[in-house]
Amino acid sequence: MEPGGYLTVKTFSNGKDVILAISDQGKGIPPKHMDKMGIPFFTAKDCGTGLGLAVCYKIAARHNAAIDI
């Protein structure tokens, strides 16, 4: 996300579920990468480990949660 962009965090309930919705004004994820999101060590960046979303998916799973991109 470029400097000055917005990051929005919302929480709400949907029946028995609690939703945490996060959005930003970043450039987005190219469609060709969508099926690889959350796979350990996958990154489309020049630097980074590719572990960020993989860790998030693991944390969510341990709390009976899901991540939808």
Secondary structure by P-SEA (a helix, b strand, c coil): ccccbbbbbbbbbcccbbbbbbbccccccccccccccccccccccccccccaaaaaaaaaaaacccccc
